[in-house]
C-alpha cells in the first residue's frame, strides 16, 4: 500500500476546502482499495476497479449511493465528497471512531436487521434464489484454472427467489464492522445491492470470511446468538434453505483467490467445503 495519497488529488481537495490540515496515515484492512485516514477525521478511499469479483463488486458509484441514502442513520460513515466517475475513482468520508468487530455476534445481527429495513436507493440487483446463485458460482469457476472438483458439489433442489429485495451491504465481514461509542456501523460500501437479506447473513457467518478477517470461524454459541438476534424469522428460514448454495459459492470464491496467490484462502476453501457438507445433512 502506498504510504501517501496522490499529491494531485490532495491538492484538489485542499483547493476545495475539504482538507483542514496536513498528514495522512495508511489504514490497514482493505484488500481491494487504498485507504488513508487524513488529518481532520476524514478517510480517503482510492478505488482499484480491477479488484472486483463476481461476488464482491468494487464500485465507487454504489458507495456514493449507499452513503447518501443512509445519511443520518448511524449505519454508515458521513459522505463528504466523491468523484465516482473519475479514471481513478475516490470517495472522502468522515472517519467512524471505534474498533473493528471481534466479538458479540448479536450486535451484528441487530445492525444488519436495521440496515435491511432502510429505504433502498437505486442499485444493481444481487443474485436471488438458488438458480441465480448457481449461475454466479459457474461465473467464478470460469475464472479459475480448474474447478478443484467444486462443480460436482452443486447442491440439488431449488429455492425460489425472495422477490422482495432489500438494501444489503454485500460484504459485512468483521473488517467492515466498526464498534464505536454510538454502537455498530458498517464501512466499505463498495458492493451494496438490492438483494436477499439472507446473503448478508451468510457472508457474516461464512467460516472463511471469519477466518480471513477475524482469525477464526464463529463458534456454535456465537452463531446461535447471531441467528436468535436477527429480527426477521422469515429471512432466517431463507438463510437455512440457501446455506448449501452460499457455502458452495464461498468455496468457489476461496478457490479463485487461492489461485491468485492469496494463500490464506486455501484454508477458507477447506472450511467452506466442510460447512457445505454439514448443511446438506441438515
C-alpha positions as CSV (number, residue, x, y, z in Angstrom):
1,X,0.0,0.0,0.0
2,X,1.3,3.5,-0.9
3,X,2.2,5.4,2.2
4,X,0.8,8.7,0.9
5,X,-2.3,9.5,-1.2
6,X,-1.7,11.0,-4.7
7,X,-0.4,14.5,-4.4
8,X,-2.6,15.9,-7.2
9,X,-5.7,14.6,-5.5
10,X,-4.7,16.0,-2.2
11,X,-4.1,19.4,-3.8
12,X,-7.5,19.4,-5.5
13,X,-9.2,18.5,-2.2
14,X,-7.3,21.3,-0.5
15,X,-8.4,23.8,-3.1
16,X,-12.0,22.8,-2.5
17,X,-11.5,23.5,1.2
18,X,-12.1,19.8,2.1
19,X,-8.9,19.2,4.0
20,X,-8.3,21.2,7.2
21,X,-4.7,20.1,7.8
22,X,-1.7,18.1,6.7
23,X,-0.9,14.5,7.2
24,X,-2.2,11.1,6.0
25,X,-2.0,7.6,7.6
26,X,-2.5,4.5,5.6
27,X,-5.2,2.3,7.1
28,X,-4.9,-1.5,7.3
29,X,-7.6,-4.0,6.5
30,X,-8.7,-3.1,3.0
31,X,-8.0,-5.8,0.4
32,X,-9.3,-4.1,-2.7
33,X,-8.5,-0.4,-2.5
34,X,-6.1,2.1,-1.0
35,X,-7.4,3.9,2.1
36,X,-5.9,6.7,4.2
37,X,-7.0,8.5,7.3
38,X,-6.4,12.2,6.9
39,X,-6.0,15.0,9.4
40,X,-9.4,16.3,10.5
41,X,-11.1,13.0,11.0
42,X,-11.6,12.1,7.3
43,X,-11.0,8.9,5.3
44,X,-9.9,8.9,1.7
45,X,-10.5,5.8,-0.4
46,X,-8.9,5.5,-3.8
47,X,-10.6,2.7,-5.9
48,X,-9.0,0.0,-7.9
49,X,-11.8,-1.0,-10.3
50,X,-9.9,-4.1,-11.4
51,X,-10.3,-5.6,-7.9
52,X,-14.0,-6.5,-8.5
53,X,-15.1,-10.2,-8.5
54,X,-18.4,-11.8,-9.4
55,X,-19.4,-11.8,-5.7
56,X,-17.8,-8.6,-4.5
57,X,-18.3,-5.6,-6.7
58,X,-15.9,-2.7,-6.3
59,X,-17.9,0.3,-7.5
60,X,-17.5,3.9,-6.1
61,X,-20.9,4.8,-7.6
62,X,-22.5,2.2,-5.4
63,X,-20.7,3.5,-2.3
64,X,-21.9,7.1,-3.0
65,X,-25.5,5.9,-3.5
66,X,-25.4,3.9,-0.2
67,X,-23.8,6.6,1.9
68,X,-26.2,9.2,0.5
69,X,-29.2,7.0,1.3
70,X,-28.0,6.2,4.8
71,X,-27.1,9.7,5.8
72,X,-28.2,10.4,9.4
73,X,-29.0,6.7,10.2
74,X,-25.7,6.0,12.1
75,X,-25.3,2.8,10.0
76,X,-22.6,4.2,7.7
77,X,-20.0,7.0,7.6
78,X,-20.9,10.5,6.6
79,X,-20.1,11.2,2.9
80,X,-18.1,14.4,2.4
81,X,-17.2,14.3,-1.3
82,X,-16.6,11.9,-4.2
83,X,-15.7,11.5,-7.8
84,X,-17.1,8.1,-8.7
85,X,-16.8,8.6,-12.4
86,X,-13.1,9.7,-12.4
87,X,-10.5,7.5,-14.1
88,X,-9.2,6.7,-10.6
89,X,-12.5,6.9,-8.5
90,X,-12.4,8.2,-5.0
91,X,-14.6,8.9,-2.0
92,X,-14.0,11.1,1.0
93,X,-16.0,10.4,4.2
94,X,-16.0,11.0,7.9
95,X,-13.9,8.6,10.0
96,X,-16.0,6.4,12.3
97,X,-14.4,6.2,15.8
98,X,-14.1,2.7,17.3
99,X,-12.6,-0.7,16.7
100,X,-13.1,-3.5,14.3
101,X,-15.7,-6.0,15.4
102,X,-14.3,-9.2,17.0
103,X,-17.0,-10.5,19.4
104,X,-20.7,-10.1,20.2
105,X,-22.5,-11.6,17.2
106,X,-25.9,-10.5,18.4
107,X,-24.9,-6.8,17.9
108,X,-24.1,-7.5,14.3
109,X,-27.5,-9.2,13.8
110,X,-29.2,-6.1,15.1
111,X,-27.1,-3.9,12.9
112,X,-27.9,-5.9,9.8
113,X,-31.6,-6.1,10.8
114,X,-31.7,-2.3,10.9
115,X,-29.9,-1.9,7.6
116,X,-32.3,-4.3,5.8
117,X,-35.3,-2.2,6.9
118,X,-33.9,1.0,5.4
119,X,-35.3,2.5,2.1
120,X,-33.1,1.3,-0.7
121,X,-31.5,3.6,-3.3
122,X,-31.3,2.6,-7.0
123,X,-28.7,-0.2,-7.1
124,X,-28.0,-3.3,-9.1
125,X,-29.7,-6.5,-8.1
126,X,-27.8,-9.3,-6.4
127,X,-28.4,-12.9,-7.3
128,X,-31.7,-14.1,-5.7
129,X,-32.6,-17.7,-5.2
130,X,-30.6,-20.9,-5.7
131,X,-30.6,-20.8,-9.5
132,X,-29.1,-17.3,-9.6
133,X,-26.5,-18.3,-7.0
134,X,-25.6,-21.4,-9.1
135,X,-25.1,-19.2,-12.2
136,X,-22.8,-16.9,-10.1
137,X,-20.7,-19.9,-8.9
138,X,-20.2,-21.0,-12.5
139,X,-19.0,-17.5,-13.4
140,X,-16.5,-17.7,-10.6
141,X,-15.2,-21.2,-11.6
142,X,-14.9,-20.0,-15.2
143,X,-12.2,-17.5,-13.9
144,X,-10.2,-20.4,-12.3
145,X,-7.6,-22.6,-14.0
146,X,-9.6,-25.6,-12.8
147,X,-12.7,-26.2,-10.7
148,X,-11.0,-28.2,-8.0
149,X,-13.9,-30.6,-8.0
150,X,-16.3,-27.9,-7.0
151,X,-18.6,-28.1,-10.0
152,X,-19.6,-31.6,-8.8
153,X,-20.6,-30.3,-5.4
154,X,-23.6,-28.3,-6.8
155,X,-26.5,-28.7,-4.3
156,X,-29.6,-30.4,-5.5
157,X,-33.1,-28.9,-5.4
158,X,-34.2,-25.3,-5.8
159,X,-35.0,-22.4,-3.6
160,X,-37.2,-19.7,-5.3
161,X,-36.2,-16.0,-5.3
162,X,-37.4,-14.0,-2.4
163,X,-38.8,-11.3,-4.7
164,X,-38.9,-8.5,-2.1
165,X,-35.3,-7.3,-2.2
166,X,-33.8,-5.1,0.5
167,X,-30.7,-2.9,0.7
168,X,-27.8,-5.2,1.5
169,X,-24.3,-4.3,2.3
170,X,-22.8,-7.1,0.3
171,X,-19.6,-7.5,2.3
172,X,-20.4,-7.5,6.1
173,X,-17.2,-9.2,7.1
174,X,-15.6,-8.4,10.5
175,X,-13.2,-5.9,9.0
176,X,-16.1,-3.8,7.7
177,X,-17.9,-3.6,11.0
178,X,-16.9,-0.8,13.4
179,X,-18.0,-0.9,17.1
180,X,-17.9,2.7,18.3
181,X,-19.2,4.8,21.2
182,X,-22.6,5.1,19.5
183,X,-22.9,1.4,18.6
184,X,-22.1,-0.7,15.5
185,X,-21.8,0.6,11.9
186,X,-20.7,-0.6,8.6
187,X,-17.8,0.7,6.4
188,X,-16.5,-0.2,2.9
189,X,-19.7,0.2,0.9
190,X,-18.3,-0.7,-2.5
191,X,-20.7,-3.6,-3.2
192,X,-24.1,-2.8,-1.8
193,X,-27.1,-4.1,-3.8
194,X,-30.8,-4.8,-3.9
195,X,-31.0,-8.4,-2.7
196,X,-32.0,-11.1,-0.3
197,X,-31.0,-10.1,3.2
198,X,-30.0,-13.7,3.8
199,X,-27.0,-13.1,1.6
200,X,-25.6,-10.6,4.1
201,X,-26.2,-13.0,6.9
202,X,-24.4,-15.8,5.0
203,X,-21.3,-13.6,4.4
204,X,-21.1,-12.7,8.0
205,X,-21.5,-16.3,9.1
206,X,-19.0,-17.6,6.5
207,X,-16.3,-19.6,8.2
208,X,-13.8,-18.5,5.5
209,X,-14.6,-14.8,5.9
210,X,-14.4,-15.0,9.7
211,X,-11.0,-16.8,9.4
212,X,-9.6,-14.2,7.0
213,X,-10.8,-11.1,8.9
214,X,-11.0,-12.3,12.5
215,X,-8.6,-15.2,12.7
216,X,-11.2,-17.9,13.5
217,X,-14.7,-19.1,12.4
218,X,-17.6,-18.3,14.7
219,X,-18.3,-20.9,17.4
220,X,-21.6,-22.7,17.7
221,X,-22.7,-20.4,20.6
222,X,-21.8,-17.2,18.6
223,X,-23.6,-18.4,15.5
224,X,-26.7,-19.3,17.6
225,X,-26.7,-15.9,19.3
226,X,-26.5,-14.2,15.9
227,X,-29.4,-16.2,14.4
228,X,-31.5,-15.6,17.5
229,X,-30.9,-11.8,17.5
230,X,-31.8,-11.2,13.8
231,X,-35.3,-9.7,13.8
232,X,-36.9,-11.3,10.8
233,X,-37.5,-15.1,11.2
234,X,-38.5,-15.3,7.5
235,X,-35.0,-14.3,6.5
236,X,-33.5,-16.8,8.9
237,X,-35.7,-19.5,7.2
238,X,-34.4,-18.5,3.8
239,X,-30.8,-18.5,5.1
240,X,-31.2,-22.1,6.3
241,X,-32.7,-23.2,3.0
242,X,-29.9,-21.5,0.9
243,X,-26.9,-22.4,3.1
244,X,-25.7,-25.1,0.7
245,X,-25.6,-22.6,-2.2
246,X,-24.0,-19.9,0.0
247,X,-21.2,-22.3,1.2
248,X,-20.7,-23.6,-2.4
249,X,-20.4,-20.0,-3.6
250,X,-17.9,-19.0,-1.0
251,X,-15.8,-22.2,-1.6
252,X,-15.6,-21.2,-5.3
253,X,-14.5,-17.7,-4.3
254,X,-11.8,-19.1,-2.0
255,X,-10.6,-21.3,-4.8
256,X,-10.4,-18.2,-7.1
257,X,-8.5,-16.2,-4.6
258,X,-6.1,-19.1,-3.8
259,X,-5.3,-19.3,-7.5
260,X,-4.5,-15.6,-7.5
261,X,-1.8,-16.1,-4.8
262,X,-3.9,-15.3,-1.8
263,X,-2.7,-18.3,0.3
264,X,-4.9,-17.7,3.4
265,X,-7.9,-18.6,1.3
266,X,-6.8,-22.2,0.9
267,X,-7.8,-22.9,4.5
268,X,-11.0,-21.0,3.9
269,X,-11.8,-23.3,0.9
270,X,-11.5,-26.3,3.2
271,X,-13.7,-24.7,5.8
272,X,-16.4,-23.8,3.3
273,X,-16.4,-27.3,1.8
274,X,-16.8,-28.8,5.2
275,X,-19.6,-26.4,6.0
276,X,-21.3,-27.3,2.7
277,X,-21.3,-30.9,3.7
278,X,-22.8,-30.1,7.1
279,X,-25.5,-28.0,5.5
280,X,-26.5,-30.8,3.2
281,X,-27.0,-33.2,6.2
282,X,-29.4,-30.8,8.0
